[in-house]
Amino acid sequence: MDEQDAPGQSQTKKEAYRGWKQGQVAWEEYRETVRAAREQVRKAKALIEISLARDVKDNKKSFYRYVSDKRRTRENVGPLQNKTGDLVTQAMEKAEVLNDFFASVFTGKCLSHIAQVAEGRGWENAEPPTVGEDQVREYLRNLKVHKSMGPDKMHPQVFRELRPALGGPSTGETWSCGSESRGGHEADQRAGAPLL
């Protein structure tokens, strides 16, 4: 396979997709074409990168050109639509449109961009979910300690080490979310349960 075969693979994939959408090509044939094209592109890319790495001492310019091509990003924002529906192309107008949109998130003035929740779905009258002690123990037992901290800023290893204290003796109690458990914090302190 030649390195120059890879650029045409994108066109091959597009043609295969067009044929599949029009019903001229079976799904399996389309998938096989896409897989073959993907494999050829990956092989061509690997060959190019190997040749660049091999020749980096002799041909630094091509190596750094390849690296700079990978680092290029889009520096401009396309045309935006303002509140009246007009397309905005000037930089200052785009900044104002973006500022208005993101400021509305914090001020709550523009509610047209926020999805409205339908009323009367039965959530108002539903009981809050309950959490059993065995569910907490099971969760702590299956905790992945090598993961990063969650939104509570507590590392999973801390929970793993505190597992015996957090689980406590097996009483089979359940707690309703948002309510006090076992009579409040005083009862928890008398029972020896840790406060977190």
Residue, then its C-alpha position, 0 to 999 in steps of 0.5 A: m500500500d502506498e502512502q498516497d492511497a490514504p487521501g482518497q479514502s475519505q471520498t471512498k467512504k462518502e461514496a459508500y455512505r451515499g450508496w447505502k443511504q440511497g439503497q444501492v449498497a447493502w449495510e454489510e458492504y458499506r461497513e466493510t468499505v468503511r473499515a477497509a478505508r479506516e485501516q488504510v488511513r491508519k496504516a498510511k498515517a503510521l508510515i508517515e509518522i515512522s518516516l518522520a521519526r526516522d528522518v528527524k535528524d536529517n529533515k527537521k523542517s518536515f517534522y516541525r511542519y507536521v507538528s505545527d499542522k497538528r497544533r493548528t486550531r480555529e481562531n475565529v467564530g463563525p457568524l452568529q444569530n442575534k435575538t432578532g434573528d439577524l446574522v452577525t459577522q463583525a467581531m464586536e457584534k459577535a462578542e455582544v451576542l455571546n456576552d448576552f447569551f452567557a450573561s442570561v444564564f447567570t441573570g435569568k433574564c432570557l428564558s427562551h434558551i432554557a428548556q421548560v419542564a412540563e408540569g403535572r408529571g406526577w413527581e410532585n406527589a411521589e415519595p423521595p427515594t430511600v437508601g438502605e444501609d445494605q445499599v451503602r455497604e454494597y456501594l462502598r464495597n464496589l468503590k473504585v479507589h483509583k478514580s479521582m475525587g468526585p464533586d464532594k472533593m473526597h477521594p474514594q480511598v478515604f471512603r474505602e478506609l472509612r468503610p467499617a465506620l460508615g457502615g456501622p452495625s447491620t441494623g437494616e435501617t433505611w433513610s429517606c433522602g432529605s430527611e433526618s435519620r434515626g432522630g437527628h444528629e444527637a441520636d447519631q452521636r449517641a449511637g456512635a455513628p460518625l458525622l460526615 
